[in-house]
Amino acid sequence: MIRKAQIADVKNIQKLLMTFANQGDMLSRSLSELYESLRDFYVAEDEGVLLGAAALHVVWDDLAEVRSVAVVEDAGRKGIGSSLVQACISEACEIGLKRIFCLTYKPDFFAKHGFRLVDKAELPQKVWGDCIKCPKFPDCDENAMILDL
Ligand SMILES: CC(C)(COP(=O)(O)OP(=O)(O)OC[C@H]1O[C@@H](n2cnc3c(N)ncnc32)[C@H](O)[C@@H]1OP(=O)(O)O)[C@@H](O)C(=O)NCCC(=O)NCCS
């Protein structure tokens, strides 16, 4: 089941993101950040167990980011990540956004959902607020991708 995240999910979302952050696949998020952005998040749940998460974060009048997309390793390749990304895309359409971007090491996964690779310089400066928190800053090797809605 894909649903909006609830307060009780936050600690499990943080654990999930931490697993992949420790492998260098994504940024970790503090509990404070997660509570503040809780309404950005969708989760995938099966019988009370959190299997995945993804967030749609509005950045500007025509732009949002899909971020913190993660699926527990044992539940991978079953379409859960895709369902979470589709939930973010649907909401972006509903609220009138024109573009969604992502910064990712998994370009093939996002390409399946229509995202195309772009030069990072195409993204507005406001996007880079989180980068200062990244251990790789300023030598970013993530792929920037955009989906036009
Ligand atoms: C990337 C990730 C979210 C995919 O979730 P998932 O539930 O396994 O994805 P799906 O089952 O919906 O996969 C859909 C398709 O995307 C592609 N895909 C999935 N995982 C992929 C990966 N790791 N690398 C490249 N392509 C991938 C495949 O083509 C897959 O279709 P297939 O299984 O028929 O070949 C998951 O592997 C993950 O959490 N990875 C670690 C965190 C991360 O890197 N997140 C993305 C950056 S924000």
The ligand as an ORCA input file, in Angstrom:
! r2SCAN-3c Opt
* xyz 0 1
  C      16.446      2.757     -6.803
  C      15.363      2.088     -5.970
  C      14.511      3.163     -5.295
  C      14.487      1.237     -6.922
  O      13.386      0.709     -6.187
  P      12.666     -0.639     -6.664
  O      11.437     -0.822     -5.874
  O      13.650     -1.748     -6.648
  O      12.339     -0.256     -8.172
  P      11.269     -0.929     -9.159
  O      11.022     -2.336     -8.780
  O      10.080     -0.035     -9.223
  O      12.105     -0.859    -10.508
  C      11.591     -0.394    -11.705
  C      12.685     -0.450    -12.748
  O      13.698      0.496    -12.474
  C      14.967     -0.078    -12.804
  N      15.755     -0.160    -11.575
  C      15.344     -0.510    -10.343
  N      16.359     -0.443     -9.460
  C      17.427     -0.042    -10.169
  C      18.755      0.203     -9.823
  N      19.203      0.038     -8.584
  N      19.596      0.601    -10.813
  C      19.148      0.761    -12.064
  N      17.884      0.525    -12.463
  C      17.032      0.133    -11.504
  C      14.744     -1.423    -13.374
  O      14.692     -1.308    -14.755
  C      13.396     -1.788    -12.835
  O      12.682     -2.600    -13.681
  P      12.988     -4.201    -13.766
  O      13.082     -4.720    -12.372
  O      11.802     -4.674    -14.524
  O      14.269     -4.298    -14.511
  C      15.961      1.130     -4.902
  O      16.858      0.244     -5.542
  C      16.703      1.834     -3.787
  O      16.130      2.146     -2.769
  N      18.032      2.077     -3.974
  C      18.854      2.712     -2.957
  C      18.523      4.164     -2.734
  C      18.664      4.971     -4.004
  O      19.663      4.904     -4.692
  N      17.612      5.766     -4.317
  C      17.561      6.565     -5.534
  C      18.253      7.851     -5.400
  S      17.289      9.158     -4.654
*
